[in-house]
Amino acid sequence: MSEFIKQLLPAQDDFVFSTKKHPAIIGGLGSGKTEGGVVRLSKLLLEDRGVNGGYYMPTYDLIKLRAMPGFEQFFEEANIPYKTNKSEYTISIENYGNIIFRSYDRPERIIAYEVGHSIVDELDTLKIDNARLVWRKISERNRQRTNILPNSIGCVTTPDMGYNGFIYENWFKKQREGYEVIKASTYDNPFLPSDYVQQILDNYDPILADLYLRGEIVSLNQNKVYHFYDRIKHYTNKTINDFKELHIGLDFNVGGCVAVMFGLENNKAYAVKEFVSYDTFDFINNLTKFKDKTLYIYPDASGDNRKTNATQTDISMIRQGGYTVFVNSSNPAVRDRINSVNGLLSHDRMFINSDECPSYSNAMETQGYEKGEPEKWTTHPAVDDYNDSGGYFIAYRFPVTRPMTKISMSGH
C-alpha cells in the first residue's frame, strides 16, 4: 500500500498511519486535513479488501467539490480502477469496497448501509448537540465486520466551536482511550498560495486567526460578543452629512424596527445614525427624511416571509417604495455575522459615532453570551436588535469567507 502514497506532511503521515480507533487531525485552514482523510480511508480500504468506508462532510456541495474529486485523483494517480456514482454519492473501488459519502445537513440519510472505517470532516462546524447526533449516527453505521484492521472513525477538522465544541469535549477535555490528537498548522504547509495566510490574518480577528491558522482551541465567549469594540478607539465624528450614500442595516420587529445607518469610505464602515420605527410602514415613512441621500437597505432576510401588509412581505414593501434592497435568501449564521463585525473592529475598519448612535454603541459594549449563545431580549427595541441590525449590513458587505485550496495528492 505504501507505494501508492506520495510524500505527506508530518501531520498527515501521523494520521494516515495511526493505529488508534479515533485519531483526529485538529488543524488550521489549508493544513492538509481533507487530503489526510482521503489518503487514510483509501489506505484502510485497500488493505482490507471487501470492506466499505464512509466519508462525511457538512454539505453535499462540499462532498461534490472536495471529497469525491480528492478520492478520484488519488485512485487515478495510483492507477487503481474505480467507478463514481454521483447521484448515489458513492465511489466503488474495483475488487475492493465502496466509499459512501453522506452530509451532516441530511443526517436522516445516515441509514441503511454498513461500513468498517469512516472519516468525519469538519465536524466542529456543528453545534455540540448536533455534532453528538451526527457522531452517534455515524458510529451506528460503522459496524461492518472487518477482515484485518479494527473498525475506526477518524476525524479531520478545525476546532471551530472552541471550548464549547464536540472536538474539545471528546479529544481534549476527556482522556479517552483510543482518541488521538494530531495537531496541524497552516504554516506547516509549504504548498499553499503565497498570500493564503495573509488572507486569513486580514479577514479574521486575532483570536479566530489563531484558530484558523494553528488549529488552537480558543475561547469564543470571552468577555462579550463584540470583544474588540472600544468606544474611544472606534469613535468617529463623521455624520450622515459626510456621505452621499447611506447603507442601512434593518432588523424587523413590531414595536421596535431598528435601523443603523452607515457610510463607506476607503473600505471602512462608519455608523453615523440610528432610528427606530414602529413597523415597516413607519420605517419607509422615516426614510423620506433622507431624500437628499442615496439609500441602500440591508434587512433581516426573514422579512421576505414576514408580512406587515396583508398582501406583501416586509422586504417587498421596501422595494415597492423605490429603495434598493440587498439581501440573500437566508441570513448568515449568527456566528459568521459576529465574526464579520469583530474582524472589521480588530483591523480598525469599523467605527461608530456614539453621539449619533448611542444605543448601538451601548449594545456593542453590553451584549454577552448566555449558554454559549449571544444574549437575546424579548422586548423591542433591545440590545440584540441594534447589533443584529448593524450586523446584517456588515455581514453582507464584508463577509468573512475562508480562502479555499484545491485538494492535491502531490504532498499537500
C-alpha positions as CSV (number, residue, x, y, z in Angstrom):
1,M,0.0,0.0,0.0
2,S,2.8,2.4,0.8
3,E,3.8,2.6,-2.9
4,F,0.5,4.4,-3.6
5,I,1.2,7.1,-1.1
6,K,3.3,10.1,-2.1
7,Q,5.1,12.3,0.3
8,L,2.8,13.5,3.1
9,L,3.1,16.4,5.5
10,P,4.1,15.3,9.0
11,A,0.6,15.6,10.5
12,Q,-0.9,13.8,7.5
13,D,1.6,11.0,7.9
14,D,0.8,10.6,11.6
15,F,-2.9,10.4,10.8
16,V,-2.8,8.1,7.8
17,F,-0.7,5.5,9.7
18,S,-2.3,5.9,13.1
19,T,-3.5,2.6,14.7
20,K,-5.8,4.4,17.1
21,K,-9.6,3.9,16.8
22,H,-10.3,7.6,16.8
23,P,-7.3,9.6,15.5
24,A,-8.0,13.3,14.7
25,I,-6.2,15.9,12.8
26,I,-7.1,19.2,14.6
27,G,-5.7,21.8,12.4
28,G,-5.8,25.2,10.6
29,L,-7.3,26.0,7.3
30,G,-5.2,24.7,4.4
31,S,-3.2,22.5,6.7
32,G,-3.9,19.4,4.6
33,K,-6.7,17.9,6.8
34,T,-9.0,16.7,4.0
35,E,-6.2,15.2,2.0
36,G,-5.1,13.3,5.1
37,G,-8.7,12.0,5.4
38,V,-8.7,10.9,1.8
39,V,-5.4,9.1,2.0
40,R,-6.2,7.4,5.3
41,L,-9.5,6.0,4.2
42,S,-8.1,4.9,0.9
43,K,-5.3,3.1,2.6
44,L,-7.6,1.3,5.0
45,L,-9.9,0.0,2.3
46,L,-7.0,-1.1,0.0
47,E,-5.5,-3.0,3.0
48,D,-8.8,-4.6,4.0
49,R,-10.3,-6.0,0.8
50,G,-14.1,-6.0,0.6
51,V,-14.6,-3.5,3.5
52,N,-16.6,-0.3,2.8
53,G,-15.8,3.2,4.0
54,G,-17.8,6.2,4.9
55,Y,-16.8,9.9,4.3
56,Y,-18.8,12.6,5.9
57,M,-18.8,16.4,5.3
58,P,-21.1,19.4,6.3
59,T,-22.8,19.6,2.9
60,Y,-23.3,17.7,-0.3
61,D,-21.8,20.6,-2.2
62,L,-18.5,20.1,-0.3
63,I,-18.7,16.4,-1.0
64,K,-19.0,17.1,-4.7
65,L,-16.4,19.9,-4.8
66,R,-13.7,18.5,-2.5
67,A,-14.2,15.0,-1.1
68,M,-15.2,13.0,-4.2
69,P,-12.6,14.7,-6.5
70,G,-9.9,14.1,-3.9
71,F,-10.6,10.3,-4.0
72,E,-10.8,10.3,-7.8
73,Q,-7.4,12.0,-8.0
74,F,-5.8,9.6,-5.6
75,F,-7.1,6.5,-7.4
76,E,-6.1,7.9,-10.8
77,E,-2.6,8.7,-9.7
78,A,-2.3,5.3,-8.2
79,N,-3.7,3.6,-11.3
80,I,-6.4,1.9,-9.3
81,P,-9.7,1.3,-11.2
82,Y,-12.8,2.9,-9.7
83,K,-16.3,4.0,-10.6
84,T,-18.1,7.1,-9.4
85,N,-21.9,7.3,-9.0
86,K,-22.6,11.0,-8.4
87,S,-26.3,10.6,-7.9
88,E,-25.8,8.0,-5.2
89,Y,-22.7,9.7,-3.8
90,T,-20.6,6.6,-3.9
91,I,-17.2,5.5,-5.3
92,S,-16.6,1.8,-6.0
93,I,-13.0,0.6,-5.9
94,E,-12.7,-2.3,-8.3
95,N,-12.1,-5.6,-6.5
96,Y,-12.2,-3.8,-3.1
97,G,-15.0,-2.0,-1.4
98,N,-17.2,1.1,-1.7
99,I,-16.9,4.6,-0.3
100,I,-20.2,6.1,0.8
101,F,-20.5,9.9,1.1
102,R,-23.0,11.5,3.4
103,S,-23.7,15.0,4.6
104,Y,-24.3,16.3,8.1
105,D,-27.2,18.5,6.9
106,R,-29.1,15.4,5.9
107,P,-28.4,13.1,9.0
108,E,-31.6,11.2,8.2
109,R,-29.6,9.7,5.2
110,I,-27.1,8.2,7.5
111,I,-29.0,4.9,7.5
112,A,-29.3,1.6,5.7
113,Y,-25.7,0.8,5.0
114,E,-22.7,-0.5,6.8
115,V,-19.0,0.5,6.7
116,G,-15.9,-0.7,8.5
117,H,-14.0,2.6,8.5
118,S,-15.1,6.3,8.4
119,I,-13.6,9.8,8.1
120,V,-15.6,12.7,9.6
121,D,-14.5,16.0,8.0
122,E,-15.1,19.4,9.7
123,L,-17.4,18.0,12.4
124,D,-16.7,21.0,14.7
125,T,-18.6,23.4,12.4
126,L,-21.7,21.9,14.1
127,K,-23.1,23.0,17.5
128,I,-22.3,20.4,20.1
129,D,-25.7,18.8,20.3
130,N,-25.9,18.4,16.5
131,A,-22.4,17.1,16.4
132,R,-23.3,14.5,19.1
133,L,-26.2,13.3,17.0
134,V,-24.2,13.1,13.8
135,W,-21.3,11.2,15.6
136,R,-23.9,8.8,17.0
137,K,-25.4,8.1,13.6
138,I,-22.0,7.6,12.0
139,S,-21.0,5.2,14.8
140,E,-24.1,3.2,14.2
141,R,-23.2,2.7,10.6
142,N,-19.6,1.9,11.4
143,R,-20.3,-1.7,12.3
144,Q,-19.3,-3.8,9.2
145,R,-17.2,-6.8,10.1
146,T,-13.6,-6.1,9.0
147,N,-11.1,-8.7,7.9
148,I,-7.7,-7.4,9.1
149,L,-7.9,-4.0,10.6
150,P,-10.1,-3.0,13.6
151,N,-13.0,-0.6,12.9
152,S,-12.1,3.0,13.1
153,I,-13.6,6.5,12.8
154,G,-11.1,9.3,12.1
155,C,-11.8,13.0,12.3
156,V,-10.3,15.9,10.4
157,T,-11.4,19.4,11.5
158,T,-10.7,22.9,12.6
159,P,-11.8,23.4,16.3
160,D,-14.5,26.0,15.3
161,M,-16.6,25.7,18.4
162,G,-13.7,26.2,20.8
163,Y,-14.3,25.1,24.4
164,N,-18.0,24.7,23.6
165,G,-17.5,22.1,20.9
166,F,-17.7,18.4,20.4
167,I,-14.0,18.2,19.5
168,Y,-12.9,19.8,22.8
169,E,-15.3,17.6,24.7
170,N,-14.0,14.3,23.3
171,W,-10.4,14.8,22.2
172,F,-9.2,17.4,24.8
173,K,-11.3,17.6,27.9
174,K,-11.6,13.8,28.4
175,Q,-8.7,11.5,28.4
176,R,-10.4,8.8,26.4
177,E,-8.8,5.6,25.3
178,G,-8.4,5.3,21.5
179,Y,-8.7,9.1,20.9
180,E,-5.6,10.7,19.5
181,V,-4.9,14.4,18.8
182,I,-2.6,15.2,15.8
183,K,-2.1,19.0,15.5
184,A,-1.6,20.6,12.1
185,S,-0.7,24.2,11.3
186,T,-1.4,26.1,8.2
187,Y,2.2,27.4,8.5
188,D,3.5,23.9,8.0
189,N,2.1,23.6,4.5
190,P,4.6,24.9,2.0
191,F,2.4,24.3,-1.0
192,L,-0.2,27.0,-0.3
193,P,-0.5,30.2,-2.3
194,S,1.9,32.8,-1.1
195,D,-0.9,35.1,0.1
196,Y,-3.1,32.4,1.8
197,V,-2.0,33.1,5.4
198,Q,-2.2,36.8,4.9
199,Q,-5.8,36.5,3.7
200,I,-6.7,34.9,7.0
201,L,-4.8,37.4,9.0
202,D,-6.6,40.3,7.1
203,N,-10.1,38.8,7.4
204,Y,-10.3,37.4,10.9
205,D,-9.8,38.9,14.3
206,P,-6.7,37.7,16.1
207,I,-8.5,35.1,18.2
208,L,-10.1,33.4,15.2
209,A,-6.9,33.8,13.2
210,D,-5.1,31.7,15.8
211,L,-7.9,29.1,15.5
212,Y,-7.9,29.0,11.7
213,L,-4.1,29.1,11.3
214,R,-2.8,26.9,14.1
215,G,-5.9,24.9,14.9
216,E,-5.8,26.1,18.5
217,I,-8.8,25.7,20.9
218,V,-9.8,29.3,21.7
219,S,-12.4,30.9,23.8
220,L,-15.1,32.4,21.6
221,N,-17.2,33.6,24.5
222,Q,-14.7,35.7,26.4
223,N,-15.8,39.0,27.9
224,K,-18.6,40.0,25.4
225,V,-19.8,39.2,22.0
226,Y,-18.1,42.1,20.3
227,H,-15.0,41.9,22.4
228,F,-12.9,44.1,20.1
229,Y,-15.2,47.1,20.3
230,D,-13.6,50.1,22.1
231,R,-15.8,53.1,22.4
232,I,-12.8,55.5,22.2
233,K,-10.7,53.7,19.7
234,H,-13.6,53.1,17.4
235,Y,-15.2,56.5,17.7
236,T,-15.8,58.7,14.6
237,N,-17.1,62.2,14.4
238,K,-18.4,61.6,10.9
239,T,-22.2,62.1,10.4
240,I,-24.7,61.5,7.6
241,N,-23.6,64.8,6.1
242,D,-20.2,63.3,5.2
243,F,-21.8,60.7,2.9
244,K,-23.9,60.9,-0.3
245,E,-24.8,57.3,0.0
246,L,-26.1,55.6,3.2
247,H,-26.3,51.9,3.9
248,I,-29.0,50.8,6.3
249,G,-29.0,47.6,8.3
250,L,-32.5,46.7,9.4
251,D,-33.9,44.4,12.0
252,F,-37.7,43.8,11.8
253,N,-39.7,43.9,15.0
254,V,-43.2,45.1,15.5
255,G,-43.0,47.9,18.0
256,G,-39.2,48.3,17.6
257,C,-38.0,48.1,14.0
258,V,-34.3,49.1,14.4
259,A,-32.2,50.7,11.7
260,V,-28.5,51.6,11.8
261,M,-27.1,53.8,9.0
262,F,-23.6,53.5,7.7
263,G,-21.3,55.4,5.4
264,L,-18.5,53.8,3.5
265,E,-15.1,55.3,2.8
266,N,-11.8,53.6,1.9
267,N,-13.3,50.2,2.5
268,K,-14.2,51.2,6.1
269,A,-17.7,51.3,7.6
270,Y,-18.9,54.3,9.7
271,A,-22.1,54.0,11.8
272,V,-23.5,57.5,11.7
273,K,-27.2,57.4,12.6
274,E,-29.7,55.1,14.2
275,F,-33.5,55.3,14.4
276,V,-36.4,53.1,15.5
277,S,-39.7,52.6,13.6
278,Y,-42.9,51.1,14.9
279,D,-43.2,48.7,11.9
280,T,-42.2,48.5,8.2
281,F,-44.8,51.2,7.1
282,D,-43.2,53.6,9.7
283,F,-39.7,52.6,8.6
284,I,-40.5,53.5,4.9
285,N,-42.0,56.8,6.1
286,N,-38.9,57.6,8.1
287,L,-36.7,57.1,5.0
288,T,-38.3,60.2,3.5
289,K,-36.3,62.3,5.9
290,F,-33.2,61.4,3.9
291,K,-34.4,62.4,0.4
292,D,-31.1,64.1,-0.4
293,K,-29.2,60.8,0.0
294,T,-29.0,57.6,-2.0
295,L,-30.2,54.8,0.3
296,Y,-29.4,51.1,0.3
297,I,-31.2,48.7,2.6
298,Y,-29.7,45.5,4.1
299,P,-32.6,43.8,6.0
300,D,-33.1,40.7,8.0
301,A,-33.7,38.0,5.4
302,S,-36.7,36.7,7.3
303,G,-38.5,39.9,6.1
304,D,-39.2,38.0,2.9
305,N,-41.5,35.8,4.8
306,R,-42.9,38.2,7.4
307,K,-45.9,40.5,6.4
308,T,-46.9,43.8,7.9
309,N,-49.1,44.2,4.9
310,A,-51.7,41.5,4.2
311,T,-50.5,41.0,0.6
312,Q,-46.8,42.0,0.7
313,T,-43.8,40.9,2.6
314,D,-41.8,43.5,4.5
315,I,-38.9,43.4,2.0
316,S,-41.2,43.6,-1.0
317,M,-42.9,46.7,0.7
318,I,-39.5,48.4,0.9
319,R,-38.7,47.6,-2.8
320,Q,-42.2,48.9,-3.7
321,G,-41.2,52.1,-2.0
322,G,-38.5,52.6,-4.6
323,Y,-35.5,51.6,-2.4
324,T,-32.7,49.2,-3.4
325,V,-32.5,46.2,-1.1
326,F,-29.5,43.9,-0.7
327,V,-30.4,40.6,0.9
328,N,-29.6,36.9,0.5
329,S,-32.2,34.1,0.5
330,S,-31.3,33.5,4.2
331,N,-29.4,35.2,6.9
332,P,-25.8,34.2,7.5
333,A,-25.1,32.1,10.5
334,V,-25.1,34.2,13.7
335,R,-21.5,33.3,14.3
336,D,-20.5,34.4,10.8
337,R,-22.2,37.7,11.3
338,I,-20.4,38.3,14.6
339,N,-17.1,37.3,13.1
340,S,-17.6,39.8,10.3
341,V,-18.1,42.6,12.8
342,N,-15.2,41.5,15.0
343,G,-13.0,41.1,12.0
344,L,-13.6,44.8,11.0
345,L,-13.2,46.1,14.5
346,S,-9.9,44.2,15.1
347,H,-8.4,45.7,11.9
348,D,-9.8,49.2,12.6
349,R,-12.1,49.2,9.7
350,M,-15.4,49.9,11.5
351,F,-16.2,53.0,13.6
352,I,-19.3,54.2,15.4
353,N,-20.4,57.8,16.1
354,S,-21.6,57.1,19.6
355,D,-23.2,60.6,19.8
356,E,-25.5,59.8,16.9
357,C,-25.7,56.1,17.6
358,P,-25.8,55.9,21.4
359,S,-28.0,52.7,21.6
360,Y,-25.9,50.9,19.0
361,S,-22.6,51.8,20.8
362,N,-24.1,50.7,24.1
363,A,-25.3,47.4,22.6
364,M,-21.9,46.7,21.2
365,E,-20.5,47.1,24.7
366,T,-23.2,45.3,26.5
367,Q,-24.2,42.0,24.7
368,G,-22.7,38.9,26.3
369,Y,-23.2,35.2,25.9
370,E,-25.7,33.0,27.6
371,K,-25.2,29.3,27.4
372,G,-22.8,29.7,24.5
373,E,-25.2,31.9,22.5
374,P,-25.5,35.7,22.2
375,E,-27.9,37.1,24.7
376,K,-31.5,37.8,23.4
377,W,-34.2,40.0,24.8
378,T,-37.9,39.7,24.4
379,T,-38.9,43.4,24.4
380,H,-38.1,45.7,21.5
381,P,-36.1,47.6,20.7
382,A,-33.4,45.8,22.6
383,V,-29.6,45.4,22.7
384,D,-29.6,42.4,20.3
385,D,-31.8,44.3,17.9
386,Y,-29.2,47.0,17.4
387,N,-26.4,44.5,17.0
388,D,-28.4,42.4,14.6
389,S,-29.3,45.5,12.5
390,G,-25.7,46.6,12.1
391,G,-24.6,43.1,11.6
392,Y,-26.8,42.4,8.6
393,F,-25.1,45.2,6.7
394,I,-21.6,44.3,7.8
395,A,-22.0,40.6,7.0
396,Y,-23.4,41.4,3.6
397,R,-20.8,43.9,2.5
398,F,-17.8,42.4,4.4
399,P,-18.5,38.7,4.6
400,V,-15.9,36.5,6.3
401,T,-15.1,33.7,3.9
402,R,-12.5,31.0,4.3
403,P,-9.9,31.0,1.5
404,M,-10.2,27.8,-0.5
405,T,-7.4,25.5,-1.6
406,K,-7.6,22.9,-4.3
407,I,-7.1,19.4,-2.8
408,S,-3.9,17.8,-4.2
409,M,-2.3,14.5,-3.9
410,S,1.2,15.9,-4.5
411,G,2.2,16.0,-0.9
412,H,-0.1,18.8,0.4
